[in-house]
């Protein structure tokens, strides 16, 4: 059985924010069946079992984790032409950005706006990952998973995944599913219409105009690097979970009470009478600035390039990271009466 039982380790070595306590058993396998068996064995003896992907959306407590971690590292990308589209089957352990690069190289532009997002393919349906005017819901065909409740391998189609803004059935029923592979349906188009003003401006075109996938990818990567949103082990400004808070969704009437310069966006097809407002704008307007920290000596700080990112400048404890995020939330609440909701998952600690 292709399984690697790592020596005792800690979450800080396996998460993008580089914090978190000890883990006595961290098991990595490239075999979905082996992973399912390991998860079931833990359940049989009542040992907590955490399934992780790339560790890019986790806030893990400083205390030791009393359980096992299972990480699925299977690989593989398969393209199949079906009519005017390509079905792309991808193993959950593939790097998301490697997949985007492979599809762009194959002449498929649909995923290009999602370039540079860290983590593994299996995690993308969990958050319905999105950026620059698109998200996973627009291209997802189905998800293969191990259902820990029924102890069986299943396939969920797009509707069964219940995708919405940064949410899904996988997020709403945490610790139930082990995603083993994801299937996307990508139009056979080498260019894609640009839906996001900032990206359109970077490309020098109008919103709604099309651009080649390779150009979209190049400009998205530049935009994300400028915001410290492309992981770089040498750059502490990227030691984060990306955007820490969700953009609040509220009624259009409630949004009218906000200052007119607060950016507003459509909230999506399912909530047409609501709007999404910019969490970054709310934070800055509430007095949270880039590079800000609770105390001068704290290693937890707001990114110097993106006010939505809570970063670890080196040696920050999870407690310090959460303290900073709480202060950010509280300032927005005091200024606008809006409760910011965190985006990452909290493990062995609470929000």
Protein Blocks (a to p, Z undefined) as FASTA:
>chain_A
ZZdddddddfklmcfklpacddfbdcddfbfklmmmmmmmmmmnopacdddfehpacccd
fbdcdbdddddfbecdddddehjbccddddfkbcfklmmmmmmmnopaklmmmgoiacjf
klmmmnopaeehiafklmpfbdcdddfklopaddddfklnopaehiafklmmghkbccfb
dcddddfbfbdcdfbfklmmmnopaehiacdfklmmmmmmmmmmmnopaccfklmklmcg
hjfbdcddddfklmmmpcfklccddebjklmmbccddfklmmmmnopaehiafbfklcbd
cdfkbmkbccdeehpafklmmmmmmmmmmmmmmmnopacddfbdcehiaZZ
